[in-house]
Amino acid sequence: MTLTRPSPLRARRLLRGERLRDVARATGLHETYISLAERGDRVLGGRLLVRLAEHYATPAEVLVLEMRRWASRESEAGRRGGK
């Protein structure tokens, strides 16, 4: 089993000591959408992006850039066998 680094979105949430439920309540978003975004399985855009950016007090562009960089590194690690 390959362990990967948490995404920037998940890392932000964990550093704040929040659960998915906490972010969902604060943003009005469903936990599933937040979880999918954290895993990189949902496009970070629209209402989801705006609400998360507001919640984390971070420009939306920064969140998108961080997630793109993370996804790129994760896909590269997967191609190398997680090493």
Phi, psi and omega in degrees: 000131181266125176269133180244162177286146177294151178294161177302323178295314180294319179299318178300315181296313182294322178297332177273357180072029183258150172264165176306319180302320181296315180293321179300314180295319183290329185258342185079013179262156178282143179306322181300316181295320179295315180299314178299319179295318179299325180276353182080016181263004178221139179296131179271094182200177177057218182301321180302311180296313182300312182293319179293320178299317178296315182298316182271004179050049182226136178304140181305321181299324180292316179300316181297314180298315179300316181293322178296315179298316179299313181298321179296316179294320180295319180292324177294318178297323178294323179291332179269004180083024176077013181268000000 
